[in-house]
Amino acid sequence: MNANFPAPARLPMLAAMLSGALVLANCQTSGPATTSGACAVWQPISSSVNDTEQTRVEIVASNAARRAYCHER
């Protein structure tokens, strides 16, 4: 048998390995593009004089999370 070609018994395993490599290559994310896309739609929340104290706490937490995630000050 020619050494340049895998043995017929190994072909299914080789095909599975190559398929797995293709699947993993397609699972990569584009970090900065994903972040900027999320930051474009995730706008800061403003409070109202009618908000409860719990709502104000949650607004502050959400806005802080947005600033951290979107790398804003």
Backbone as a printed PyTorch tensor [residue, N CA C, xyz], in Angstrom:
tensor([[[  0.8450,  -1.1730,   0.0000],
         [  0.0000,   0.0000,   0.0000],
         [  0.8880,   1.2330,   0.0000]],

        [[  0.4640,   2.2730,  -0.6940],
         [  1.2120,   3.5120,  -0.7870],
         [  1.1930,   4.2300,   0.5680]],

        [[  2.3350,   4.7300,   1.0220],
         [  2.4460,   5.3820,   2.3280],
         [  1.7930,   6.7590,   2.3370]],

        [[  1.4770,   7.3240,   1.1670],
         [  0.8790,   8.6530,   1.0980],
         [ -0.6160,   8.6480,   1.4050]],

        [[ -1.2540,   7.5160,   1.4050],
         [ -2.6860,   7.4340,   1.6390],
         [ -2.9460,   6.6240,   2.9030]],

        [[ -3.9190,   7.0610,   3.7350],
         [ -4.2210,   6.3000,   4.9510],
         [ -4.8640,   4.9610,   4.6130]],

        [[ -4.7000,   4.0300,   5.5170],
         [ -5.3110,   2.7070,   5.3440],
         [ -6.8250,   2.8670,   5.3190]],

        [[ -7.5530,   2.0680,   4.5370],
         [ -9.0050,   2.1850,   4.4410],
         [ -9.7150,   2.1250,   5.7970]],

        [[ -9.1880,   1.3720,   6.7440],
         [ -9.8230,   1.2610,   8.0570],
         [ -9.7340,   2.5740,   8.8320]],

        [[ -8.7650,   3.4080,   8.5050],
         [ -8.5800,   4.6730,   9.2190],
         [ -9.3530,   5.8300,   8.5870]],

        [[ -9.9190,   5.6370,   7.4350],
         [-10.6250,   6.7220,   6.7530],
         [-11.8000,   7.2720,   7.5530]],

        [[-12.6450,   6.4400,   8.1760],
         [-13.7450,   7.0060,   8.9710],
         [-13.2430,   7.8730,  10.1310]],

        [[-12.1660,   7.4280,  10.7810],
         [-11.6230,   8.2030,  11.8870],
         [-11.0490,   9.5240,  11.3770]],

        [[-10.3710,   9.5010,  10.2620],
         [ -9.8100,  10.7110,   9.6710],
         [-10.9260,  11.6700,   9.2710]],

        [[-11.9980,  11.1420,   8.7000],
         [-13.1250,  11.9850,   8.3140],
         [-13.7710,  12.6150,   9.5360]],

        [[-13.8970,  11.8720,  10.6180],
         [-14.4840,  12.4070,  11.8500],
         [-13.6070,  13.5040,  12.4330]],

        [[-12.3000,  13.2980,  12.4030],
         [-11.3840,  14.3090,  12.9400],
         [-11.4440,  15.5910,  12.1180]],

        [[-11.4800,  15.4560,  10.8230],
         [-11.5430,  16.6450,   9.9670],
         [-12.8710,  17.3760,  10.1360]],

        [[-13.9540,  16.6260,  10.2750],
         [-15.2630,  17.2430,  10.4990],
         [-15.2750,  18.0040,  11.8150]],

        [[-14.7110,  17.4030,  12.8460],
         [-14.6370,  18.0680,  14.1440],
         [-13.8290,  19.3420,  14.0800]],

        [[-12.7390,  19.3280,  13.3300],
         [-11.9070,  20.5270,  13.1860],
         [-12.6840,  21.6310,  12.4830]],

        [[-13.4650,  21.2770,  11.4810],
         [-14.2650,  22.2870,  10.7730],
         [-15.3420,  22.8690,  11.6700]],

        [[-15.9700,  22.0260,  12.4800],
         [-17.0030,  22.5130,  13.3900],
         [-16.3930,  23.4660,  14.4080]],

        [[-15.2600,  23.1120,  14.9890],
         [-14.6230,  23.9790,  15.9750],
         [-14.1660,  25.2940,  15.3500]],

        [[-13.6930,  25.2630,  14.1320],
         [-13.2580,  26.4910,  13.4690],
         [-14.4330,  27.4390,  13.2500]],

        [[-15.6110,  26.8970,  13.0190],
         [-16.7880,  27.7340,  12.7940],
         [-17.4190,  28.2310,  14.0860]],

        [[-16.9570,  27.7840,  15.2370],
         [-17.5340,  28.2060,  16.5140],
         [-16.8280,  29.4220,  17.0970]],

        [[-15.8230,  29.9200,  16.4390],
         [-15.1110,  31.0750,  16.9610],
         [-16.0090,  32.3020,  16.9070]],

        [[-15.8600,  33.1670,  17.9140],
         [-16.6340,  34.4080,  17.9400],
         [-15.7300,  35.5770,  17.6070]],

        [[-16.3410,  36.6270,  17.1970],
         [-15.5810,  37.8420,  16.9240],
         [-15.8170,  38.7840,  18.0950]],

        [[-14.9960,  38.6600,  19.1220],
         [-15.1640,  39.3770,  20.3720],
         [-15.4850,  40.8570,  20.2500]],

        [[-14.5990,  41.6690,  19.7030],
         [-14.8760,  43.1060,  19.6590],
         [-16.1270,  43.4620,  18.8650]],

        [[-16.3870,  42.7790,  17.7640],
         [-17.5810,  43.0930,  16.9820],
         [-18.8360,  42.7550,  17.7680]],

        [[-18.8100,  41.6340,  18.4900],
         [-19.9540,  41.2460,  19.3030],
         [-20.1710,  42.2590,  20.4180]],

        [[-19.0860,  42.6820,  21.0620],
         [-19.1930,  43.6530,  22.1410],
         [-19.7550,  44.9660,  21.6330]],

        [[-19.2220,  45.4750,  20.5250],
         [-19.6970,  46.7590,  20.0340],
         [-21.1490,  46.6680,  19.5710]],

        [[-21.5550,  45.5280,  19.0340],
         [-22.9410,  45.3550,  18.6270],
         [-23.8740,  45.3660,  19.8260]],

        [[-23.4690,  44.6970,  20.8890],
         [-24.2850,  44.6840,  22.1050],
         [-24.3430,  46.0730,  22.7230]],

        [[-23.2350,  46.7750,  22.7060],
         [-23.1920,  48.1080,  23.3110],
         [-24.0110,  49.1170,  22.5180]],

        [[-24.1870,  48.8700,  21.2370],
         [-24.9870,  49.7890,  20.4260],
         [-26.4640,  49.7300,  20.8120]],

        [[-26.9260,  48.5750,  21.2560],
         [-28.3460,  48.4470,  21.6070],
         [-28.5920,  48.5060,  23.1160]],

        [[-27.5560,  48.3090,  23.9010],
         [-27.6920,  48.3230,  25.3590],
         [-27.4380,  49.7410,  25.8500]],

        [[-28.4570,  50.5340,  25.8790],
         [-28.3440,  51.9340,  26.2640],
         [-28.4800,  52.0930,  27.7770]],

        [[-27.8520,  53.1350,  28.3320],
         [-27.9970,  53.3850,  29.7690],
         [-29.4620,  53.6450,  30.1310]],

        [[-29.8060,  53.2990,  31.3460],
         [-31.1640,  53.4980,  31.8430],
         [-31.1770,  54.7620,  32.6960]],

        [[-32.1710,  55.5860,  32.5140],
         [-32.3080,  56.7740,  33.3610],
         [-33.3740,  56.5070,  34.4100]],

        [[-33.2600,  57.2050,  35.5150],
         [-34.2300,  57.0030,  36.5900],
         [-35.2760,  58.1090,  36.5830]],

        [[-36.3090,  57.8770,  37.3350],
         [-37.4150,  58.8120,  37.4520],
         [-37.6490,  59.0980,  38.9340]],

        [[-38.2440,  60.2260,  39.2280],
         [-38.5710,  60.5350,  40.6260],
         [-39.6070,  59.5550,  41.1650]],

        [[-40.3340,  58.8890,  40.2900],
         [-41.3490,  57.9240,  40.6990],
         [-40.7900,  56.5260,  40.9620]],

        [[-39.4970,  56.2910,  40.6730],
         [-38.8960,  54.9730,  40.8720],
         [-38.7650,  54.6560,  42.3580]],

        [[-38.9310,  53.3770,  42.6660],
         [-38.7040,  52.9330,  44.0450],
         [-37.2090,  52.8500,  44.2980]],

        [[-36.8420,  52.7200,  45.5460],
         [-35.4230,  52.5920,  45.9010],
         [-34.8230,  51.3450,  45.2530]],

        [[-35.5620,  50.2450,  45.2310],
         [-35.0650,  49.0040,  44.6080],
         [-34.8240,  49.2110,  43.1200]],

        [[-35.7150,  49.9210,  42.4410],
         [-35.5440,  50.1870,  41.0150],
         [-34.2940,  51.0340,  40.7890]],

        [[-34.0670,  52.0320,  41.6370],
         [-32.8650,  52.8730,  41.5030],
         [-31.5990,  52.0560,  41.6840]],

        [[-31.6200,  51.1330,  42.6430],
         [-30.4560,  50.2560,  42.8700],
         [-30.2010,  49.4070,  41.6330]],

        [[-31.2520,  48.8680,  41.0500],
         [-31.1030,  48.0220,  39.8630],
         [-30.6510,  48.8360,  38.6490]],

        [[-31.0920,  50.0780,  38.5310],
         [-30.6470,  50.9460,  37.4290],
         [-29.1550,  51.2180,  37.5530]],

        [[-28.7160,  51.5450,  38.7600],
         [-27.2890,  51.8040,  38.9800],
         [-26.4680,  50.5590,  38.6420]],

        [[-26.9400,  49.3880,  39.0620],
         [-26.2200,  48.1350,  38.7810],
         [-26.1730,  47.8450,  37.2830]],

        [[-27.2890,  48.0380,  36.5960],
         [-27.3240,  47.7850,  35.1500],
         [-26.4040,  48.7450,  34.3990]],

        [[-26.4340,  49.9930,  34.7630],
         [-25.5730,  50.9680,  34.0920],
         [-24.0990,  50.7040,  34.3740]],

        [[-23.7750,  50.2600,  35.5940],
         [-22.3910,  49.9140,  35.9190],
         [-21.9370,  48.6960,  35.1100]],

        [[-22.8160,  47.7170,  34.9620],
         [-22.4780,  46.5320,  34.1660],
         [-22.2520,  46.9110,  32.7080]],

        [[-23.0720,  47.8110,  32.1890],
         [-22.9120,  48.2610,  30.8070],
         [-21.5750,  48.9760,  30.6210]],

        [[-21.2460,  49.8680,  31.5570],
         [-19.9720,  50.5930,  31.4520],
         [-18.7950,  49.6290,  31.4740]],

        [[-18.8430,  48.6390,  32.3460],
         [-17.7530,  47.6620,  32.4430],
         [-17.6600,  46.8210,  31.1740]],

        [[-18.7900,  46.3340,  30.6830],
         [-18.8170,  45.4750,  29.5080],
         [-18.3940,  46.2260,  28.2530]],

        [[-18.8450,  47.4590,  28.1520],
         [-18.5530,  48.2640,  26.9520],
         [-17.2760,  49.0970,  27.1080]],

        [[-16.5590,  48.8860,  28.2040],
         [-15.2870,  49.5720,  28.4610],
         [-15.4550,  51.0870,  28.4380]],

        [[-16.4790,  51.5540,  29.1140],
         [-16.7180,  52.9970,  29.2120],
         [-16.4560,  53.4500,  30.6320]],

        [[-16.2050,  54.7220,  30.7970],
         [-16.0100,  55.3010,  32.1370],
         [-17.2620,  55.9680,  32.5790]]])
